[in-house]
């Protein structure tokens, strides 16, 4: 059995405010293989690393992320005293240290993400170190139209079978099912179709052990230090 690919969820979300440079630095110190982050396109055109569609839960601001300029977002403070980073800041931080899974959270994120990835490929990054995932098939389709070399993953919290079918259509590399829908057979089915299986969000030791027993390829966890 191959070793499990250890992926920090939004950095080390269980220990530090999610999707911050500080959370990612903490995850890097835990011996991760990769990190998972989320991106939105803000009003001034930059790709910012943030999970929610609105600012209310995690910051001292209100309203939708996409309606704010980067300058406005920089005026906000996240829980713990942190700032919202740019995608480029995250890439610069992790360069050469681990791989990255960029989830296209907001609309119209595909084009800018592809352009950013191309810039970093030109700087010497490998396509194999970058994975783009989303629940939004249209965004993933756009990614493949723009640059077929970019590896993509299908996110699902409803049906592994549906994720496999979308993975076939979009020529994906992996499926990312939620912990609540995965079965031993669904892992076998995905592998038989040639797709890796990275499961989210797996935090409890007994669930981690069960996913390893199921033969998943990667585990996305808020507590990457628990992945061994």
N, C-alpha and C positions, 0 to 999 in steps of 0.2 A: 504493500500500500504506500502510495506517495505521501509525503508530508503535506499537511493542510496549509494552504496559503492563508496567512494571517492578515486580515484587513481591518484597520481601525476605522470605525464608523464616525464620520465627521471629525476625524482626528481621534481623540480619546474622550468621546462624549460623556462617558460615565464619570470622568475625573475632572474635566475642565470644559468651559463653555464651548459648545460645538462650533465647528467650522471656523475656528480662530487659528491664527498662526501659533499661538501658545498651546492650543489643544493638539495641533499637528506635531509640534516639537516634542510634546510629552509622549505622543504615540511613537515617534521615531526612537525615543529612548527605551521603548518596550520591545524592541526587536521585531517590529512589524515587517511584512513583505510589501504591503501596500496600504494606501489610505483611500477612503471614499469621501468625496465632498459634493456639494450641490451648488449649482450656479443659476443666477438670474441675470438678465440684461437690464441694467438700470437706465434711467431716462436720458442720460448723457452718452450712452453707448458702451460703457465698460461692462465687463462680466465680473460680477461680484459673487463672493462665496457666502451663501446664506441659504438656509433650508426653507423657511416659511415664505409664503406669498405675502404675508403682512409682517410688520415690524414689531407689533405689540407684545408678543410673548417674550422675546429675547432682548429687546432694547428699550431705551427710554423714549423712543419715537413711536409714532402711530402711522397707519396707512399702508398702502401697498409699496413693496420694494421697487417695482418697476416704474412708479410715478416719481421717484426721487432721483436727482442727479447724484453722481459720485461725490461731489462736494457736499451735498446735503447729507448723504449717508455718513460721510466722515465726521460730521458734527455730532453723530449719535454715539452713545456708549452702550455696549452690550453688558449683560450681567457678568459680574466679575471684573468690570473695568476695561474690557477689551474693545477692539475696533473691528469693523467689517473689512476683511481683506479682499484684494483683487485676485482673480484666478492666476494672473502672472506672478503675484507675490508668493502664492502657494507653490507654484511650479519652481520658482527660484529657490525657495526654501528646501524643497525635497530633492532637488536635482542630484541624481546619482545615488540617492540614499534608499529609495523605494519606488514602487510603481504607483500610479494614480488611477482611480476610478472617478471620472467626472460625470455626475448625474445631471442631465439637462432637466432642471426643475421647472423653470419658467418657459413661456413661449418665446420663439424667435431667438433661441440660444444656440441653435446648430451652426449658423453661419460664422458667428464670432468665435465659437469654440474651435471650429475647423481651422480658421485663420490662425488662431493662437497656437494650435497644435502644429500646424505647418511651420510656424516661426521657430518653434522649439525643436522640430525635426531638423531644420536647417542649422540649428546650433549644436546638433550632435545627438539629440535624443533618439531612441528607437521607438518605432510604432508599438513594439511588443510591451513597452513599459506604460502604455496609455490605453485605457479602456473607457469608452463613452457609453453610459447607460441612461435609460429613461423609461417611464411608463407611457410616454407619448410617442407612438409609433411614427407619427408624421415628422417629428424632430429627428428621429433616428433615420428615417428614409431620406431626409434632407442631408444628413451627414454622409450617408453612402453615395448620394448623388454628387456631392461636392468632392469627396475624397474617399474612394473605395478602399484605400489602404488602412483607414482608421478602423480599429476593432470596436465592435459594439456589443452590448448586452441588453437583453430584454428583461425589464423589471416586471414582476407580477405579484399581486397579493390575492389573486382570485383563482387562477388555474394554471398549473404547470403545463398541462396539455396545450392550452392556448398559447402559452409562452413559447413552447417548442414550435408550434405552427408559425408564429410570428418570426421566430429565429430563422426558420427555413426561408420565409419570404424575404427577410432583410439580410440574409447571409451573415447572421450574427456569429460571434465566437462563443458566447455564453448566455445562460439564462440566470436570472437572479430572483428566485422565488422567496417569499416570506417563510419564516419558520412554521407558520400555522398551516401551510398547504403542502409541505413537502412530505413525501413518503419514500421508503426505500425503493419501491418500484419506479417512482417518478425519476429518481436519480438514475436508475438503470436505463429507463426510456430515453432520457436526455443524452446520456453517454452513448447509447446505441445510435443516436442521430448525429453524434459527433460534437455535442456541445458540452462545455464545462458547466458546472453547477456551483455557484457561489450563493450561499444562503444568508439572509438577514432577518432580523437583528438577533443574534444569538448571544445571550449574556449569562445564563445560568449554567453552572458546571455540568449538570445532568443533560441539558440540551446540547451543550458543546460535545459531550461524549457521544450522544446519540447521533449527531450529525457526522461525526468522525466515523462512527460505526456504519452509517448509511453510505459512506464513501463519497461525500461531497468533495469538491476540489478546493473550495475556499469558504471561510467563515468571516462574516462581517459582524463586528462586535463593538459595543460601547466600551467594553473592558478588554482591549486587546492583550493586556497583561495576563488574562486568564486563558489565553489560547496556547500557552506553553512555549 
